[in-house]
Amino acid sequence: MGFAGEVQRMLEDVGIIAEELTESQRHVMSAFVYGMWVELRRYQELEWRDEFDGVMIGVFVEVLKFGKKLAKAQYEGLDDAWTHRGSELLKRIIRQGIKGHRQWSDGKIAVLKGNITRVFTHVRIPSPCHPSLVKESKTPRA
């Protein structure tokens, strides 16, 4: 399963339906997912630019339902915020995504959902996590 599949499964695990995300929620989740990718990339043998760009833009289009041009612009804005002197708010959300990847990898779905909910509370946007869809736990990924 590629990273897009993992993100889709993570969203399902915490009760998020990508097709129902508002534009604001989509932008916040893209920063969170970017952070998850930063964490995953630390353990993968990927070239920073070529594969990283393509995978993230693909996730934004396939999973988070951005149009192609907006996905590219969103990725470039997040990349700039993370690697340069960007928005501190975006950097905080990306750092929570880094933590989120660890939580999800360890099977701590309730903790991950809490992390996502806190991010949305901080930016004053309703959380997209549907309580009735959240899975209690899962087997940690190897």
C-alpha positions in Angstrom: 0.0 0.0 0.0 1.4 3.4 -1.0 1.3 6.5 1.1 -2.1 7.6 -0.4 -3.6 4.3 0.7 -2.2 4.7 4.2 -3.6 8.2 4.5 -7.0 7.0 3.3 -6.9 4.2 5.9 -5.9 6.7 8.6 -8.7 9.0 7.7 -11.2 6.1 7.9 -9.7 5.0 11.3 -10.3 8.4 12.9 -13.7 8.8 11.3 -13.0 11.4 8.6 -14.8 11.2 5.3 -12.6 13.1 2.8 -15.5 13.9 0.4 -17.2 15.7 3.2 -14.3 18.0 4.2 -14.9 21.7 3.9 -12.3 23.8 2.1 -10.9 25.0 5.5 -10.8 21.4 6.9 -9.1 20.2 3.7 -6.3 22.8 4.1 -5.7 22.0 7.7 -5.7 18.2 7.0 -3.2 18.7 4.2 -0.8 20.3 6.6 -1.3 17.5 9.1 -0.8 14.8 6.3 2.3 16.7 5.1 3.7 16.3 8.7 2.9 12.5 8.6 4.9 12.3 5.3 7.8 14.2 6.8 8.0 11.6 9.6 7.6 8.6 7.2 10.2 10.0 4.9 12.8 9.8 7.6 12.6 6.1 7.4 12.4 5.7 3.6 15.0 6.0 0.9 13.3 8.8 -1.2 14.9 11.6 -3.0 13.7 14.8 -1.3 12.4 16.6 -4.4 11.2 14.3 -7.1 9.4 11.5 -5.2 8.4 13.7 -2.3 6.7 16.3 -4.5 4.9 13.7 -6.6 3.7 11.6 -3.7 2.3 14.5 -1.7 0.6 16.2 -4.7 -0.9 12.8 -5.5 -2.2 12.4 -2.0 -3.7 15.9 -2.0 -5.5 15.1 -5.3 -6.5 11.4 -4.7 -7.3 11.4 -1.0 -8.0 15.0 0.1 -9.8 15.8 -3.2 -7.9 18.9 -4.2 -7.8 19.9 -7.9 -4.4 19.4 -9.4 -3.4 23.1 -9.6 -4.6 23.7 -6.0 -2.8 20.5 -4.8 0.5 21.7 -6.3 0.1 25.2 -4.8 -0.9 23.8 -1.4 2.1 21.5 -1.4 4.5 24.3 -2.4 3.1 26.5 0.4 3.5 23.8 3.0 6.9 22.9 1.8 8.0 26.5 2.0 6.5 26.9 5.5 8.3 23.8 6.7 11.7 24.3 5.1 11.9 28.1 5.2 10.6 30.9 7.3 7.0 30.1 7.0 3.9 30.4 9.0 4.3 29.3 12.6 0.7 28.0 12.6 1.5 25.8 9.7 4.6 24.5 11.3 2.7 23.6 14.5 0.1 21.7 12.4 2.9 19.9 10.5 4.6 19.0 13.8 1.3 17.5 15.0 1.2 15.5 11.8 4.6 14.1 12.6 3.3 13.1 16.0 0.2 11.8 14.3 2.1 9.4 12.1 3.8 7.9 15.2 0.4 7.6 17.0 -1.2 5.9 13.9 1.8 3.6 13.4 1.6 2.5 17.0 -2.2 1.8 16.7 -3.2 4.6 19.0 -6.3 5.7 17.1 -8.0 7.4 20.0 -4.8 9.4 20.7 -4.5 10.3 17.0 -8.1 11.4 16.9 -7.5 13.6 19.9 -4.5 15.1 18.3 -6.5 15.9 15.1 -9.4 17.3 17.2 -7.0 19.6 19.1 -5.5 20.9 15.9 -8.9 21.8 14.6 -9.9 23.4 18.0 -6.7 25.5 17.9 -7.5 26.9 14.5 -11.2 27.3 15.4 -12.5 25.1 12.7 -15.0 22.2 13.5 -13.2 18.8 13.6 -14.1 16.5 10.7 -13.9 13.4 12.9 -17.2 11.6 13.0 -17.4 10.0 16.5 -19.5 7.1 15.3 -17.0 6.2 12.7 -13.9 6.1 14.9 -12.2 2.7 15.3 -11.3 1.9 18.9 -7.8 0.6 18.1 -5.9 -1.2 15.4 -2.9 -3.4 15.2 0.3 -1.4 15.1 2.0 -1.2 11.8 5.4 -3.0 11.6 
